[in-house]
């Protein structure tokens, strides 16, 4: 079956420096799964918080599934992430360090199961963002100039 990517969090790569990534399962309701299969999901402003040794995804928008009628889920409800206890404890320890946070980077189906790639990340300062943009533009300009003769 393989992997079917539903959504990616592109602003996360611009605003954060990714340190580590983890794969977590999602505990979802039936209408949420069907809505995800249609390709609807927004990870832009979402984040992960650990409460009572359990990881939860907050502020992730999964649109209502229209054919379900009146029986709908709350599009912004908090969703439990399925991680091993060791991973949760490791993340708890690292988040307590200064400036680290947990953000979702990608939502996808893997072998029919809904998965979420979460990342341990550190926020970038403004000058780091500008520097990354300059480097990206320079690489683009060089690749145009040499048209694939060198690899960056």
N, C-alpha and C positions, 0 to 999 in steps of 0.2 A: 504494500500500500504506500509506504513512504511518508513524506512530510508535505503538508499543504499549509502554506503560510497564510494566516488570516490578516494580521496587522503587524506593523513595525512602528517603533517609537523613534522616529528620526531626530526629533529635537533632543532626545536624551544623549545622542552621540555628540551633539554640538555643545550642550550645556554641561555635560559631565565627563569626567575621565573614568572609563570603565576599568575596574581592577580585577574582578572575578565574575564569572557568570555561572548560574545554576539553572537546572531544569526542574520545574515544579508542575505538578498536576493541578487542575482546577476543579473545585467542588461546585457544580453548576446544577441548575434546574433544567427540566426538559425543554422549555421554551427558549432558554438561553443557549443551549446546545444547537437547537435548530436555527436560531438567529445567527450564531457563529458560522454554521455551515453555509449560510447565505452570504457570508463574508462581511458581516457587520460587527465592528468593534473599534473603539477609539482608546488608545493608551496614552494620549498626549499629556494629560495632567494627572495621571494616576501614580500611585506610590504604594509601597508595601510597608506595613507596620507589624511588629511582633507584639501580641498581647497574650498574657498567660501561657507562654511557651508555645503559641500557635501563630502561624503567619497568615495575615489577611491582606487582600488586595483592596485598596480604597480608590474611589473616584474613577473607576474604569466604566466606560459607557458601552453597554451592550443593548442595542435597540430592541424594542418590543417585536415579537414575532407576530405579524399581522394575521395569519390564518388561525391563531389561537383564540381570537375573539376577546371575550371579557376576562378570561383567566390569563393574566399577564404577570411578569416579574417586574420588580423595580429596576429600571435601567442602571441606576447608580448604587445599588446595594453593595455592601462589603461581601467579598467572596473569600472563602477559606482556601489557602494554598496547601497542597499535599506535598510535604517535604519530610525527610527523615529527621528524627529528633536530634541527631548529631549535627546535621546541617543547620537546623534552627538555632541550636546552642552556639555554633560557630558564628553564625550571622549576628546573633545577639551580642556576642563579645566584640565583634568587629564594629558594629554600629555604635557602640558606646565610645569608640575612638572618636576624636574630634573631626568633624567634617565629613564623615561617611554616612551614606544613606543607601537604601535599597529601592531600585526602580525597575519596572518591567520594560524590557526592550523588544520582545517579540511574542506574539500569540500565534499558535499553530496547532494543527492536528497531526499527531504522530501515531500511526497504526490505529486510527479511529478514535483516539483519546485526545481530549483537549489539554494542551500543555501551554505553559507560560515560561519564557526565558526571563529570569530576573538577574539583575546585575548589582554587585556591590560597587558603588561609585562615589567619587569625590567631585564636588562642584568645581567648575572652572572659573577663574577670574576673567574679567573683561579682556585683559591683554592677552591671555592664553587663547581665547576665542579668536581674536584678531590675528594672532600668529598662525593658528591653524588654517584660517581662511587664506592668508597670504601663501602658505606652503601649498595648499590645494590649487590655488590659481597658478603658482609657479610650475607645478607638475603638469597642469593642463597645457600651459603655454609651451613648455619644453616638449611635451608629447606631440603637439601640433607641429612644432618646428621640425622635429626629427622624424615624424610620421612612423613611429614604431621601430626605428633603428636602434634605440636604446630602451632598456627596461628599467623603470623606477621602482 
